[in-house]
Amino acid sequence: MDDLQQDLTGLRALRADAPRPDRARLAAGRARLHQAATGAARERRFRADWRLAAAGVAATLTVAALLAADVVGGGAGGTRVADPAARPGYTATARLGSAADGKDLGDAAKLLRQAADTVEQTPVPTPHDGQWIYTRYVDAGRIDGGPKPRESESWTAYGDPSYSARKEYRLLRSLPDDPERVKKKVRTLEEGRPDSETSAQYDFRLLGGLSQAFPTDPEGRAKVLRAMATLPGITAAQVTDNLGRKAVAIGQGTVEKKGFTEFQLLYDPETFAPLGERGIAGYDAEPDADDKDGWKAGDVLSTHALVDQALVDKDGQRP
């Protein structure tokens, strides 16, 4: 057993007492990465520079007892929220922590290649038109009400063109084996790279989004992870997310080097199923109206913790 396998074995032991979700339901998460600001000339405002959206919604809502819910939004599906309450199995914390809280896992590229070998053997549901994508998640951030955890759940039609889940699923099934050709094909998801991103950051954002797509194709997702392994500067660390779950955080090592924020994608250390994502401050910031305490480079500014995801047969149905 090599050092990387020993690290993964240790991570699995650390999460042995955690609630074990159904493998098929949590084989992949749906968490989209929005553009990360990279230039020093950009405003330091967290609101402008770091944004996350999941399952087509941007709401950050109070940790909830979900049965007494109201629907927010319109069109196909929406977001349901309710009054604050504890959720069995998870203890959400207002402490967001720092990247320094994690343990370096060493060769991130090797870890991603090993994860790909596991992922392509993972059974997942096959989607079809008429189904809905159910997602439950917990967000916490340094502004917009502070770090208090907020939970919500959403339903989105699988065939909704504005959501593009079907487009991503079909793209995953069509990917070639060669990582360079994978990156080239994945770039067709957008019209072009924003000036604010380097080529590596652009590829990481697009590949990272596909690595957490739901529903997913196992072989296609494995090809995405192998392509991510070819990106320069990839890092891997053992961390604890906002729900107290052990996770592997994959980033680009850009904190204090370039950019306002580093996106880190979070995965289950045993199955490499997506657990969400978080944003890490790229430099020190003084207190202001948005954040009365300011922050230091390496502080976790916001987290998006994926709790559950599944295909269901109708809007409002829970798995």
One Martini backbone bead per residue (centre of mass of N, CA, C, O) as a GRO file, in nm:
protein
  319
    1MET     BB    1   0.093   0.038   0.026
    2ASP     BB    2   0.074   0.357  -0.034
    3ASP     BB    3   0.057   0.674   0.085
    4LEU     BB    4  -0.216   0.746  -0.041
    5GLN     BB    5  -0.373   0.499   0.060
    6GLN     BB    6  -0.321   0.561   0.358
    7ASP     BB    7  -0.469   0.830   0.361
    8LEU     BB    8  -0.748   0.717   0.274
    9THR     BB    9  -0.775   0.520   0.506
   10GLY     BB   10  -0.775   0.737   0.727
   11LEU     BB   11  -1.026   0.888   0.630
   12ARG     BB   12  -1.227   0.653   0.657
   13ALA     BB   13  -1.193   0.626   0.964
   14LEU     BB   14  -1.292   0.918   1.039
   15ARG     BB   15  -1.596   0.843   0.893
   16ALA     BB   16  -1.727   0.582   1.022
   17ASP     BB   17  -1.964   0.749   1.203
   18ALA     BB   18  -2.106   0.846   0.969
   19PRO     BB   19  -2.350   0.903   0.778
   20ARG     BB   20  -2.487   0.674   0.524
   21PRO     BB   21  -2.557   0.723   0.223
   22ASP     BB   22  -2.688   0.652  -0.059
   23ARG     BB   23  -2.497   0.577  -0.325
   24ALA     BB   24  -2.683   0.654  -0.564
   25ARG     BB   25  -2.780   0.937  -0.455
   26LEU     BB   26  -2.450   1.028  -0.392
   27ALA     BB   27  -2.267   0.998  -0.652
   28ALA     BB   28  -2.367   1.298  -0.715
   29GLY     BB   29  -2.336   1.642  -0.740
   30ARG     BB   30  -2.489   1.980  -0.760
   31ALA     BB   31  -2.227   2.219  -0.835
   32ARG     BB   32  -2.175   2.541  -0.926
   33LEU     BB   33  -1.930   2.741  -1.079
   34HIS     BB   34  -1.835   3.053  -1.061
   35GLN     BB   35  -1.668   3.314  -1.121
   36ALA     BB   36  -1.332   3.391  -1.052
   37ALA     BB   37  -1.151   3.625  -0.913
   38THR     BB   38  -0.797   3.750  -1.007
   39GLY     BB   39  -0.770   4.054  -0.977
   40ALA     BB   40  -0.645   4.323  -0.792
   41ALA     BB   41  -0.856   4.538  -0.919
   42ARG     BB   42  -1.064   4.421  -0.776
   43GLU     BB   43  -1.289   4.410  -0.562
   44ARG     BB   44  -1.310   4.298  -0.219
   45ARG     BB   45  -1.586   4.207  -0.243
   46PHE     BB   46  -1.744   3.919  -0.182
   47ARG     BB   47  -2.003   3.954  -0.348
   48ALA     BB   48  -1.841   4.004  -0.628
   49ASP     BB   49  -1.608   3.754  -0.611
   50TRP     BB   50  -1.811   3.529  -0.464
   51ARG     BB   51  -2.006   3.271  -0.622
   52LEU     BB   52  -2.283   3.052  -0.560
   53ALA     BB   53  -2.452   2.780  -0.731
   54ALA     BB   54  -2.737   2.553  -0.689
   55ALA     BB   55  -2.964   2.412  -0.883
   56GLY     BB   56  -3.037   2.720  -0.984
   57VAL     BB   57  -2.978   2.847  -0.696
   58ALA     BB   58  -2.914   3.137  -0.448
   59ALA     BB   59  -3.009   3.049  -0.189
   60THR     BB   60  -2.983   3.130   0.172
   61LEU     BB   61  -3.100   2.911   0.425
   62THR     BB   62  -3.233   2.806   0.700
   63VAL     BB   63  -3.212   2.572   0.909
   64ALA     BB   64  -3.445   2.299   0.856
   65ALA     BB   65  -3.782   2.214   0.874
   66LEU     BB   66  -3.915   2.079   0.576
   67LEU     BB   67  -4.234   2.028   0.611
   68ALA     BB   68  -4.292   2.355   0.660
   69ALA     BB   69  -4.318   2.470   0.347
   70ASP     BB   70  -4.215   2.707   0.112
   71VAL     BB   71  -4.232   2.853  -0.205
   72VAL     BB   72  -3.964   2.966  -0.411
   73GLY     BB   73  -4.037   3.087  -0.693
   74GLY     BB   74  -4.041   2.982  -1.039
   75GLY     BB   75  -4.145   2.768  -1.259
   76ALA     BB   76  -3.933   2.506  -1.258
   77GLY     BB   77  -3.976   2.482  -0.962
   78GLY     BB   78  -3.778   2.523  -0.647
   79THR     BB   79  -3.768   2.653  -0.308
   80ARG     BB   80  -3.748   2.510   0.020
   81VAL     BB   81  -3.853   2.640   0.340
   82ALA     BB   82  -3.796   2.696   0.700
   83ASP     BB   83  -3.772   2.669   1.013
   84PRO     BB   84  -3.567   2.642   1.258
   85ALA     BB   85  -3.365   2.334   1.285
   86ALA     BB   86  -3.263   2.036   1.351
   87ARG     BB   87  -3.062   1.783   1.188
   88PRO     BB   88  -3.033   1.472   1.159
   89GLY     BB   89  -2.676   1.380   1.150
   90TYR     BB   90  -2.616   1.698   1.185
   91THR     BB   91  -2.363   1.961   1.273
   92ALA     BB   92  -2.391   2.278   1.237
   93THR     BB   93  -2.151   2.543   1.186
   94ALA     BB   94  -2.028   2.881   1.218
   95ARG     BB   95  -1.749   2.769   1.169
   96LEU     BB   96  -1.533   2.793   0.890
   97GLY     BB   97  -1.236   2.851   0.897
   98SER     BB   98  -0.932   2.710   0.747
   99ALA     BB   99  -0.697   2.588   0.535
  100ALA     BB  100  -0.500   2.521   0.782
  101ASP     BB  101  -0.689   2.281   0.895
  102GLY     BB  102  -0.560   2.105   0.701
  103LYS     BB  103  -0.432   1.808   0.529
  104ASP     BB  104  -0.187   1.715   0.342
  105LEU     BB  105  -0.199   1.464   0.062
  106GLY     BB  106  -0.022   1.552  -0.173
  107ASP     BB  107  -0.073   1.383  -0.460
  108ALA     BB  108  -0.333   1.497  -0.643
  109ALA     BB  109  -0.318   1.356  -0.917
  110LYS     BB  110  -0.314   1.069  -0.806
  111LEU     BB  111  -0.580   1.085  -0.653
  112LEU     BB  112  -0.760   1.142  -0.901
  113ARG     BB  113  -0.694   0.880  -1.052
  114GLN     BB  114  -0.792   0.692  -0.829
  115ALA     BB  115  -1.081   0.803  -0.816
  116ALA     BB  116  -1.158   0.731  -1.109
  117ASP     BB  117  -1.149   0.421  -1.068
  118THR     BB  118  -1.392   0.429  -0.869
  119VAL     BB  119  -1.614   0.595  -1.017
  120GLU     BB  120  -1.654   0.403  -1.280
  121GLN     BB  121  -1.797   0.180  -1.063
  122THR     BB  122  -2.044   0.358  -1.005
  123PRO     BB  123  -2.366   0.349  -0.931
  124VAL     BB  124  -2.626   0.510  -1.126
  125PRO     BB  125  -2.875   0.686  -1.229
  126THR     BB  126  -3.099   0.699  -1.504
  127PRO     BB  127  -3.215   0.943  -1.689
  128HIS     BB  128  -3.535   1.114  -1.766
  129ASP     BB  129  -3.782   1.249  -1.897
  130GLY     BB  130  -3.985   1.390  -1.622
  131GLN     BB  131  -3.781   1.439  -1.422
  132TRP     BB  132  -3.637   1.524  -1.102
  133ILE     BB  133  -3.416   1.737  -0.916
  134TYR     BB  134  -3.301   1.672  -0.600
  135THR     BB  135  -3.193   1.919  -0.343
  136ARG     BB  136  -2.971   1.934  -0.054
  137TYR     BB  137  -2.848   2.219   0.144
  138VAL     BB  138  -2.566   2.402   0.299
  139ASP     BB  139  -2.506   2.739   0.394
  140ALA     BB  140  -2.213   2.961   0.444
  141GLY     BB  141  -2.118   3.305   0.548
  142ARG     BB  142  -1.967   3.625   0.607
  143ILE     BB  143  -2.225   3.729   0.479
  144ASP     BB  144  -2.551   3.766   0.468
  145GLY     BB  145  -2.578   3.712   0.807
  146GLY     BB  146  -2.349   3.528   0.825
  147PRO     BB  147  -2.238   3.196   0.935
  148LYS     BB  148  -2.505   3.087   0.952
  149PRO     BB  149  -2.665   2.819   0.883
  150ARG     BB  150  -2.828   2.726   0.562
  151GLU     BB  151  -3.120   2.564   0.445
  152SER     BB  152  -3.207   2.378   0.139
  153GLU     BB  153  -3.445   2.292  -0.124
  154SER     BB  154  -3.478   2.140  -0.458
  155TRP     BB  155  -3.646   2.161  -0.789
  156THR     BB  156  -3.559   2.021  -1.116
  157ALA     BB  157  -3.592   1.982  -1.435
  158TYR     BB  158  -3.415   1.781  -1.638
  159GLY     BB  159  -3.534   1.927  -1.920
  160ASP     BB  160  -3.438   2.204  -1.845
  161PRO     BB  161  -3.263   2.431  -2.038
  162SER     BB  162  -3.169   2.635  -1.803
  163TYR     BB  163  -3.002   2.398  -1.645
  164SER     BB  164  -2.840   2.157  -1.824
  165ALA     BB  165  -2.830   1.856  -1.727
  166ARG     BB  166  -2.867   1.706  -1.995
  167LYS     BB  167  -2.622   1.827  -2.138
  168GLU     BB  168  -2.409   1.720  -1.936
  169TYR     BB  169  -2.473   1.422  -1.958
  170ARG     BB  170  -2.412   1.396  -2.262
  171LEU     BB  171  -2.124   1.494  -2.246
  172LEU     BB  172  -2.011   1.274  -2.060
  173ARG     BB  173  -2.083   1.035  -2.267
  174SER     BB  174  -1.880   1.181  -2.505
  175LEU     BB  175  -1.612   1.147  -2.393
  176PRO     BB  176  -1.295   1.110  -2.421
  177ASP     BB  177  -0.991   0.976  -2.307
  178ASP     BB  178  -0.830   1.224  -2.355
  179PRO     BB  179  -0.760   1.492  -2.156
  180GLU     BB  180  -0.722   1.714  -2.375
  181ARG     BB  181  -0.992   1.654  -2.521
  182VAL     BB  182  -1.169   1.704  -2.280
  183LYS     BB  183  -1.105   2.003  -2.237
  184LYS     BB  184  -1.194   2.096  -2.517
  185LYS     BB  185  -1.492   2.002  -2.490
  186VAL     BB  186  -1.569   2.153  -2.223
  187ARG     BB  187  -1.530   2.448  -2.344
  188THR     BB  188  -1.819   2.442  -2.496
  189LEU     BB  189  -1.996   2.549  -2.251
  190GLU     BB  190  -1.847   2.808  -2.345
  191GLU     BB  191  -1.755   3.081  -2.541
  192GLY     BB  192  -1.531   3.182  -2.322
  193ARG     BB  193  -1.268   3.314  -2.162
  194PRO     BB  194  -1.219   3.500  -1.909
  195ASP     BB  195  -0.998   3.751  -1.823
  196SER     BB  196  -0.995   3.667  -1.503
  197GLU     BB  197  -0.877   3.396  -1.623
  198THR     BB  198  -0.699   3.139  -1.645
  199SER     BB  199  -0.671   2.849  -1.803
  200ALA     BB  200  -0.665   2.675  -1.544
  201GLN     BB  201  -0.913   2.804  -1.404
  202TYR     BB  202  -1.112   2.743  -1.626
  203ASP     BB  203  -1.081   2.434  -1.627
  204PHE     BB  204  -1.146   2.392  -1.327
  205ARG     BB  205  -1.434   2.501  -1.331
  206LEU     BB  206  -1.554   2.314  -1.549
  207LEU     BB  207  -1.461   2.039  -1.439
  208GLY     BB  208  -1.571   2.074  -1.151
  209GLY     BB  209  -1.868   2.092  -1.230
  210LEU     BB  210  -1.877   1.806  -1.367
  211SER     BB  211  -1.780   1.643  -1.110
  212GLN     BB  212  -2.079   1.754  -0.973
  213ALA     BB  213  -2.278   1.631  -1.146
  214PHE     BB  214  -2.648   1.603  -1.181
  215PRO     BB  215  -2.652   1.369  -1.340
  216THR     BB  216  -2.429   1.088  -1.414
  217ASP     BB  217  -2.141   0.952  -1.574
  218PRO     BB  218  -1.899   0.751  -1.468
  219GLU     BB  219  -1.695   0.759  -1.707
  220GLY     BB  220  -1.705   1.063  -1.751
  221ARG     BB  221  -1.618   1.149  -1.465
  222ALA     BB  222  -1.343   1.008  -1.476
  223LYS     BB  223  -1.233   1.181  -1.710
  224VAL     BB  224  -1.246   1.447  -1.558
  225LEU     BB  225  -1.048   1.373  -1.329
  226ARG     BB  226  -0.807   1.318  -1.519
  227ALA     BB  227  -0.800   1.608  -1.627
  228MET     BB  228  -0.753   1.753  -1.356
  229ALA     BB  229  -0.469   1.611  -1.307
  230THR     BB  230  -0.327   1.806  -1.540
  231LEU     BB  231  -0.331   2.046  -1.369
  232PRO     BB  232  -0.181   2.305  -1.239
  233GLY     BB  233  -0.146   2.309  -0.880
  234ILE     BB  234  -0.277   2.080  -0.755
  235THR     BB  235  -0.468   2.012  -0.455
  236ALA     BB  236  -0.472   1.818  -0.137
  237ALA     BB  237  -0.709   1.786   0.143
  238GLN     BB  238  -0.792   1.742   0.472
  239VAL     BB  239  -1.125   1.810   0.585
  240THR     BB  240  -1.387   2.008   0.743
  241ASP     BB  241  -1.699   2.073   0.724
  242ASN     BB  242  -1.998   2.242   0.819
  243LEU     BB  243  -2.104   1.929   0.913
  244GLY     BB  244  -1.843   1.748   1.009
  245ARG     BB  245  -1.721   1.636   0.752
  246LYS     BB  246  -1.514   1.447   0.590
  247ALA     BB  247  -1.273   1.573   0.340
  248VAL     BB  248  -1.178   1.636   0.009
  249ALA     BB  249  -0.970   1.903  -0.105
  250ILE     BB  250  -0.978   2.068  -0.421
  251GLY     BB  251  -0.721   2.272  -0.566
  252GLN     BB  252  -0.474   2.543  -0.687
  253GLY     BB  253  -0.278   2.710  -0.499
  254THR     BB  254  -0.368   3.050  -0.486
  255VAL     BB  255  -0.308   3.136  -0.217
  256GLU     BB  256  -0.118   3.427  -0.214
  257LYS     BB  257  -0.081   3.456  -0.543
  258LYS     BB  258  -0.379   3.449  -0.701
  259GLY     BB  259  -0.644   3.606  -0.611
  260PHE     BB  260  -0.927   3.624  -0.408
  261THR     BB  261  -1.011   3.319  -0.474
  262GLU     BB  262  -1.040   2.978  -0.372
  263PHE     BB  263  -1.148   2.696  -0.504
  264GLN     BB  264  -1.304   2.416  -0.333
  265LEU     BB  265  -1.350   2.080  -0.372
  266LEU     BB  266  -1.574   1.838  -0.231
  267TYR     BB  267  -1.509   1.498  -0.103
  268ASP     BB  268  -1.546   1.182  -0.050
  269PRO     BB  269  -1.296   0.966   0.073
  270GLU     BB  270  -1.431   0.692  -0.042
  271THR     BB  271  -1.616   0.772  -0.320
  272PHE     BB  272  -1.603   1.076  -0.438
  273ALA     BB  273  -1.840   1.219  -0.362
  274PRO     BB  274  -1.998   1.501  -0.353
  275LEU     BB  275  -1.999   1.779  -0.088
  276GLY     BB  276  -1.898   2.044  -0.243
  277GLU     BB  277  -1.791   2.382  -0.145
  278ARG     BB  278  -1.530   2.645  -0.129
  279GLY     BB  279  -1.401   2.963  -0.008
  280ILE     BB  280  -1.076   3.124  -0.025
  281ALA     BB  281  -0.883   3.357   0.083
  282GLY     BB  282  -0.618   3.545  -0.085
  283TYR     BB  283  -0.634   3.787   0.133
  284ASP     BB  284  -0.619   4.042   0.325
  285ALA     BB  285  -0.888   4.208   0.526
  286GLU     BB  286  -1.053   4.467   0.626
  287PRO     BB  287  -1.284   4.601   0.789
  288ASP     BB  288  -1.639   4.634   0.707
  289ALA     BB  289  -1.968   4.640   0.618
  290ASP     BB  290  -1.963   4.330   0.536
  291ASP     BB  291  -1.704   4.279   0.749
  292LYS     BB  292  -1.626   4.344   1.080
  293ASP     BB  293  -1.351   4.144   1.094
  294GLY     BB  294  -1.248   4.040   0.860
  295TRP     BB  295  -0.950   3.883   0.699
  296LYS     BB  296  -0.751   3.609   0.607
  297ALA     BB  297  -0.548   3.435   0.448
  298GLY     BB  298  -0.734   3.122   0.427
  299ASP     BB  299  -1.007   3.185   0.481
  300VAL     BB  300  -1.332   3.091   0.511
  301LEU     BB  301  -1.604   3.244   0.343
  302SER     BB  302  -1.755   2.987   0.205
  303THR     BB  303  -2.021   2.736   0.201
  304HIS     BB  304  -2.122   2.424   0.020
  305ALA     BB  305  -2.339   2.169   0.136
  306LEU     BB  306  -2.402   1.855   0.035
  307VAL     BB  307  -2.660   1.626   0.131
  308ASP     BB  308  -2.868   1.577  -0.122
  309GLN     BB  309  -2.943   1.360  -0.416
  310ALA     BB  310  -3.211   1.314  -0.669
  311LEU     BB  311  -3.436   1.124  -0.848
  312VAL     BB  312  -3.765   1.224  -0.938
  313ASP     BB  313  -4.113   1.225  -1.054
  314LYS     BB  314  -4.174   1.507  -0.895
  315ASP     BB  315  -4.267   1.791  -0.783
  316GLY     BB  316  -4.183   1.780  -0.429
  317GLN     BB  317  -4.036   1.522  -0.414
  318ARG     BB  318  -3.900   1.288  -0.192
  319PRO     BB  319  -3.665   1.026  -0.132
   0.00000   0.00000   0.00000
